[in-house]
């Protein structure tokens, strides 16, 4: 599956779980680590866990398995590595603190609806 299509599926899954401010950052021209970072926030830990479960479920149904997942059920930041697409799920406070959109400002930030 093409990485842009995978990013689109991830964004849709996150929006289905009412994720806050879903963004895709196209880093394909500035890094060899991945093609896209997907960044989204949750208002509480239960929502963050639901978002993680939904992303994993929809990609699993497409035959795509996480290379690794960092964070646990109590974490306020979860990183899901699907090789070409890396998903960052935060609580709102941690997202502001880490500010990945600023760190990866050389990438192209795409609103999830525009994928």
N, C-alpha and C positions, 0 to 999 in steps of 0.2 A: 504494500500500500504506500502511496506517495505521502511524504511527510506533511504536506499542506492539508491533504484529506484527513490524515490522522489528527492533526491539530484542530480541524473543524469538528470532528467527532468528539474530541475531548471538550472543546468549548461548549458544544451542545449539551453534553452530559452534565457539565458544571452548571449551565443555565437551568437545566431541568431540576437541579437541586437548589435553585435560588442562590447560587454563588454571587458574591458582590464584586462588581468591577472586574469582570473577566477580560483579560488582555492576552494577546499573542504577541510575542516579540520575535520577529524574524532575525535570527542571528547568523544565518547561513553565510553572509558575506564578511562577518567579523570574527567567526570562531569555527573551529573544526569539531567542537564538542557536540554540537547538535544543530539542527536547522531552526527549531522553534523552542522558545520557552513559553509556557502557558502559566500565567499568574492569576490567582483568584483568592478572594478573601471569604471567610465565614464569620458569622456573627457569634458563634459559640462552638464548643468542642464537638457537640453532637452533629451539627451541620458539617463541620470539617470532616468528620468520620464518614458521614453519608456521601459527601462529595468524593472522597477517596474511593469508597466502595463502588460508586457509580462509574467513575472513570475506569477503574480496574475491570468492572463487569463488561462495559461496552467494548473495551479494547479486547478483552478475552474472547468475547463473542466473535470478534473479527480475526481471531487467531493470533493476537499480539499479546505478548507477555512482558511484564516489567523485567528489565535487566536487574534493577534493584529498587528498593523502597527504603527511604530513610525516615525515621520518626515512628512513633507508636500511637496507640489509641488515646494517649494523654498529651501528645505533642501539640504545640501551637504552630508548628511549621512541618509540613510533610513534603518530601521531595520524591517524585516518582519518575524514574529514568526508563524511558522507552526508546533509548538510543537517539533517534532523530528528533524526538519530541521529549522535552523534560518538563514535568508539571510541578509547579510550586504552589502549595496550598497553605495559606496563612490564616491566623486570626487577624483581626483588623489592626491591632496594636503592633504585632510583629511585622506585618507588611509595611507599615509606615516606617518602622525602625530600619529594616533591611533595604527598603526602597530599590528593589531590583530594576525597576524601570529607569531609574537614574544611573545605576551602575552600568546597565546595558544600553545606554542612550545612543550608542553607535549603531545599534540594531534598529529595525523599523518596527515601531509599535503599531499594532493593528487591533482595532476594536473587534471583538469576537464576531459581531454581526457582519463584518466585512470580509471574513475569510472565504 
